[in-house]
């Protein structure tokens, strides 16, 4: 019998890629969405509409979360459903907290109540480390600079506590920035590429950005999905960072994008201090050695290939 997997948040970037990967591995997949009429455009793009059941489940509801897990009875659970924008978290801190922390607690409590013996994965975030002059390790200093980062750190601690106290097989993969063609338009690399392509096609509209000197560890979402599964299935039952180990400034990304399209970015980009983010993280970088040593995973797609992939997909 095919093993069952439950993906909370199956219609987002990561959830869509994960659902497809699980299907290809022979899993019987069940996905959830907080909306009764979800946006399934990413599932359509991956040609997996109709290949698995999408359940309406508000994971801020303890009852709905419990009933969903009990009815599916999965071997593996992946929690990827949450408000995912750092910028939006400053405007909606309570909503961000509930979508991450309350949801995490509801899933963990449901698993405790039914004595869940499968594997449970939570998507963590590098935002909890703040600015890092040296590559972050799992136990690096915590420096919370946004409501989003605070909520993700609370989720991380809850998962760890339930693993240690209640012996639930709960792990967190601390994800650094990861992009793909399925990324929402509000994320900066997608914005840069789409505006650059429009300019290449004749648009005179400038690309207006905030701080382009921020540095991030940028990876490819499709690769990170494989790391997520390795972490969840590992008998080591440990938390890991998921990152490339290489960091680049947003300015470098802009240069690569416009160069790939035969354009000079200086002619088309305006930097506006009005768009600078409050309490911005200047540098974020991670050390992927632990996951490579334990599980054999490492990122193969570095920044130039990543940008080329994204441009080609948009074209």
C-alpha positions as CSV (number, residue, x, y, z in Angstrom):
1,X,0.0,0.0,0.0
2,X,1.3,3.5,-0.9
3,X,2.3,5.5,2.1
4,X,0.2,8.6,2.9
5,X,1.5,12.1,3.1
6,X,-0.4,15.2,4.4
7,X,0.8,18.6,3.2
8,X,-0.6,21.6,5.1
9,X,-0.4,24.5,2.6
10,X,-0.2,22.4,-0.6
11,X,-1.0,25.4,-3.0
12,X,2.0,27.6,-2.1
13,X,5.4,27.5,-3.8
14,X,6.9,24.9,-1.5
15,X,3.7,22.9,-1.0
16,X,3.1,22.6,-4.8
17,X,6.6,21.3,-5.5
18,X,6.5,19.0,-2.5
19,X,3.1,17.5,-3.5
20,X,4.5,16.7,-7.0
21,X,7.7,15.2,-5.6
22,X,5.7,13.0,-3.2
23,X,3.4,11.9,-6.0
24,X,6.4,11.0,-8.1
25,X,7.7,8.9,-5.3
26,X,4.5,6.9,-5.1
27,X,2.9,8.5,-2.1
28,X,-0.8,9.0,-1.7
29,X,-0.9,12.7,-1.1
30,X,-3.5,14.8,0.7
31,X,-3.1,18.6,0.7
32,X,-4.8,21.3,2.6
33,X,-5.7,24.9,2.0
34,X,-7.0,27.5,4.5
35,X,-9.4,28.7,1.7
36,X,-12.5,26.9,0.6
37,X,-11.8,28.0,-3.0
38,X,-8.0,28.0,-3.1
39,X,-5.8,29.4,-5.9
40,X,-4.6,26.2,-7.6
41,X,-2.6,28.0,-10.4
42,X,0.7,26.4,-9.1
43,X,-0.8,23.0,-9.1
44,X,-2.0,23.5,-12.7
45,X,1.5,24.8,-13.7
46,X,3.0,21.5,-12.3
47,X,0.2,19.4,-14.0
48,X,-0.9,17.8,-10.7
49,X,-4.5,19.0,-10.5
50,X,-6.8,16.0,-9.8
51,X,-3.9,13.7,-8.9
52,X,-4.5,14.2,-5.1
53,X,-7.2,15.5,-2.8
54,X,-7.1,19.1,-1.6
55,X,-9.0,19.5,1.7
56,X,-10.2,22.7,3.2
57,X,-8.7,23.0,6.7
58,X,-8.1,26.1,8.8
59,X,-5.1,25.1,10.9
60,X,-5.8,27.9,13.3
61,X,-8.7,25.7,14.4
62,X,-7.6,22.9,16.7
63,X,-10.7,20.9,15.9
64,X,-10.3,21.1,12.1
65,X,-6.6,20.3,12.4
66,X,-7.2,17.2,14.6
67,X,-10.0,15.9,12.4
68,X,-7.9,16.3,9.2
69,X,-5.0,14.4,10.6
70,X,-7.2,11.7,12.1
71,X,-9.1,11.2,8.8
72,X,-6.0,11.1,6.6
73,X,-3.9,9.0,9.1
74,X,-0.7,9.9,7.2
75,X,2.8,8.5,7.6
76,X,4.3,11.9,7.0
77,X,3.1,15.4,7.7
78,X,4.5,18.6,6.3
79,X,3.5,22.0,7.8
80,X,4.1,24.6,5.1
81,X,0.9,26.8,5.5
82,X,1.5,30.2,7.0
83,X,1.6,33.9,6.3
84,X,5.0,34.0,4.6
85,X,5.9,37.7,4.0
86,X,8.3,39.4,6.4
87,X,7.2,42.8,5.3
88,X,3.5,42.0,5.8
89,X,4.2,40.7,9.3
90,X,4.9,44.3,10.4
91,X,1.5,45.3,9.3
92,X,-0.3,42.2,10.5
93,X,1.6,40.8,13.5
94,X,-1.3,39.0,15.1
95,X,-2.4,37.3,11.9
96,X,1.2,36.3,11.3
97,X,1.6,34.9,14.9
98,X,-1.6,32.9,14.6
99,X,-0.9,31.4,11.2
100,X,2.5,30.2,12.4
101,X,2.5,29.6,16.1
102,X,-1.1,28.7,16.7
103,X,-1.0,26.4,13.7
104,X,2.2,24.7,14.9
105,X,0.7,24.1,18.4
106,X,-2.6,22.8,16.9
107,X,-0.7,20.3,14.7
108,X,1.6,19.2,17.6
109,X,-1.3,18.8,20.0
110,X,-3.3,16.8,17.5
111,X,-0.3,14.5,17.0
112,X,0.1,14.1,20.8
113,X,-3.6,13.4,21.3
114,X,-3.7,10.6,18.7
115,X,-0.2,9.2,19.6
116,X,1.0,10.0,16.1
117,X,4.0,7.7,15.3
118,X,4.8,9.1,11.8
119,X,7.1,11.9,10.8
120,X,6.3,15.6,11.2
121,X,8.1,18.5,9.5
122,X,7.9,22.2,10.1
123,X,9.2,24.9,7.8
124,X,11.5,27.2,9.8
125,X,13.1,30.4,8.7
126,X,16.6,31.9,8.6
127,X,15.0,35.2,9.7
128,X,15.3,34.0,13.3
129,X,19.1,34.6,13.2
130,X,18.9,38.2,12.0
131,X,22.0,39.7,10.5
132,X,24.9,37.2,10.4
133,X,28.5,38.3,9.8
134,X,29.5,34.6,9.8
135,X,27.5,31.7,8.4
136,X,24.7,30.7,10.7
137,X,24.8,27.3,12.5
138,X,21.7,25.7,14.0
139,X,22.7,26.9,17.5
140,X,23.8,30.4,16.4
141,X,22.6,33.5,18.3
142,X,18.9,34.3,17.8
143,X,18.2,37.9,16.8
144,X,14.5,38.5,16.1
145,X,13.9,41.6,13.9
146,X,10.3,41.0,12.8
147,X,7.0,39.5,13.9
148,X,7.5,36.9,11.3
149,X,10.9,35.9,12.7
150,X,9.5,35.8,16.2
151,X,6.7,33.5,15.2
152,X,9.0,31.2,13.3
153,X,11.3,30.9,16.3
154,X,8.4,30.1,18.6
155,X,7.4,27.4,16.2
156,X,10.9,26.0,16.2
157,X,10.9,25.9,20.0
158,X,7.5,24.2,20.1
159,X,8.5,21.5,17.7
160,X,11.7,20.9,19.7
161,X,9.8,20.7,23.0
162,X,7.2,18.2,21.7
163,X,10.0,16.1,20.3
164,X,11.9,16.0,23.6
165,X,9.0,15.9,26.1
166,X,6.3,14.0,24.2
167,X,8.6,11.9,21.9
168,X,6.8,13.1,18.7
169,X,9.0,12.7,15.6
170,X,8.9,16.4,15.0
171,X,11.7,18.3,13.1
172,X,12.3,21.7,11.7
173,X,14.1,22.6,8.5
174,X,15.4,26.1,8.8
175,X,15.0,27.4,5.3
176,X,17.0,30.2,3.8
177,X,15.8,32.3,0.9
178,X,14.6,30.0,-1.9
179,X,13.1,31.0,-5.2
180,X,11.4,29.4,-8.3
181,X,9.1,30.2,-11.1
182,X,6.2,29.5,-8.8
183,X,7.2,32.3,-6.4
184,X,4.5,35.0,-5.7
185,X,4.9,38.3,-7.5
186,X,5.4,40.2,-4.2
187,X,8.8,38.6,-3.7
188,X,11.7,40.6,-4.9
189,X,13.5,38.4,-7.4
190,X,10.3,37.6,-9.3
191,X,9.6,41.3,-9.3
192,X,13.0,42.1,-10.7
193,X,12.9,39.5,-13.5
194,X,9.3,40.4,-14.6
195,X,10.1,44.1,-14.8
196,X,13.4,43.4,-16.6
197,X,11.6,41.2,-19.2
198,X,9.0,43.9,-19.7
199,X,11.8,46.5,-20.3
200,X,13.4,44.2,-22.7
201,X,10.1,44.0,-24.6
202,X,9.9,47.8,-24.8
203,X,8.4,49.0,-21.5
204,X,9.7,52.4,-20.4
205,X,8.6,51.9,-16.8
206,X,11.5,51.9,-14.3
207,X,12.1,49.2,-11.7
208,X,11.8,50.8,-8.3
209,X,13.5,49.0,-5.4
210,X,14.5,49.6,-1.8
211,X,17.8,48.6,-0.3
212,X,19.7,46.6,-2.9
213,X,22.8,46.1,-0.7
214,X,21.1,43.4,1.4
215,X,22.9,40.0,1.1
216,X,21.1,36.7,1.2
217,X,21.8,33.0,0.8
218,X,19.6,32.3,-2.3
219,X,18.6,28.8,-3.3
220,X,16.3,26.9,-5.6
221,X,13.0,25.8,-4.1
222,X,12.7,22.6,-6.1
223,X,16.0,21.4,-4.6
224,X,15.1,22.4,-1.1
225,X,11.9,20.3,-1.3
226,X,14.1,17.2,-1.5
227,X,16.1,18.3,1.6
228,X,12.8,18.7,3.4
229,X,11.9,15.1,2.8
230,X,15.3,13.8,3.7
231,X,15.1,15.6,7.1
232,X,11.6,14.3,7.8
233,X,12.4,10.7,7.0
234,X,15.8,10.6,8.8
235,X,15.9,8.4,11.8
236,X,18.3,10.9,13.4
237,X,15.2,13.1,14.2
238,X,17.2,16.4,14.1
239,X,16.7,19.9,12.9
240,X,18.8,21.3,10.1
241,X,19.6,24.4,8.1
242,X,18.7,24.3,4.4
243,X,20.9,26.6,2.5
244,X,23.5,26.9,-0.2
245,X,26.4,28.2,1.9
246,X,26.9,31.1,-0.6
247,X,25.5,34.6,-0.3
248,X,25.0,37.4,-2.8
249,X,23.7,41.0,-2.6
250,X,20.5,42.0,-4.3
251,X,22.6,44.3,-6.4
252,X,24.4,41.3,-7.8
253,X,21.1,39.6,-8.6
254,X,20.0,42.7,-10.5
255,X,23.2,42.8,-12.4
256,X,22.9,39.1,-13.5
257,X,19.2,39.5,-14.5
258,X,19.8,42.5,-16.7
259,X,23.0,41.2,-18.1
260,X,21.3,37.9,-19.1
261,X,18.7,40.1,-21.0
262,X,21.4,42.3,-22.7
263,X,20.5,45.3,-20.6
264,X,22.4,47.7,-18.3
265,X,20.6,47.8,-15.0
266,X,21.8,51.3,-14.2
267,X,19.6,52.6,-17.0
268,X,16.4,51.0,-15.6
269,X,16.6,50.8,-11.8
270,X,15.7,53.4,-9.3
271,X,16.6,52.9,-5.6
272,X,14.1,54.5,-3.3
273,X,14.8,54.9,0.4
274,X,11.0,55.1,0.9
275,X,11.0,51.3,0.2
276,X,13.7,50.5,2.8
277,X,12.3,47.9,5.2
278,X,12.2,48.8,8.9
279,X,14.7,46.8,10.9
280,X,16.2,45.2,7.8
281,X,18.5,42.2,8.0
282,X,21.6,43.3,6.1
283,X,23.4,40.0,5.7
284,X,22.0,36.4,6.0
285,X,24.1,33.4,5.2
286,X,24.0,29.7,6.4
287,X,26.4,26.8,6.8
288,X,25.0,23.7,5.1
289,X,27.7,21.3,6.3
290,X,25.5,19.5,8.9
291,X,22.8,18.4,6.5
292,X,25.5,17.3,4.0
293,X,27.5,15.3,6.5
294,X,24.4,13.6,8.0
295,X,22.1,13.2,5.1
296,X,24.3,13.8,2.0
297,X,22.3,16.7,0.7
298,X,23.8,19.8,-0.9
299,X,22.6,22.5,-3.2
300,X,23.7,22.1,-6.8
301,X,22.1,25.1,-8.4
302,X,24.0,28.3,-7.5
303,X,23.1,31.9,-8.2
304,X,23.9,32.2,-12.0
305,X,22.0,29.0,-12.9
306,X,19.2,29.9,-10.6
307,X,18.7,33.3,-12.3
308,X,18.9,31.7,-15.8
309,X,16.3,29.2,-14.8
310,X,13.9,31.8,-13.5
311,X,14.4,34.0,-16.6
312,X,13.8,31.1,-19.0
313,X,10.7,30.1,-17.1
314,X,9.2,33.6,-17.3
315,X,10.1,33.9,-21.0
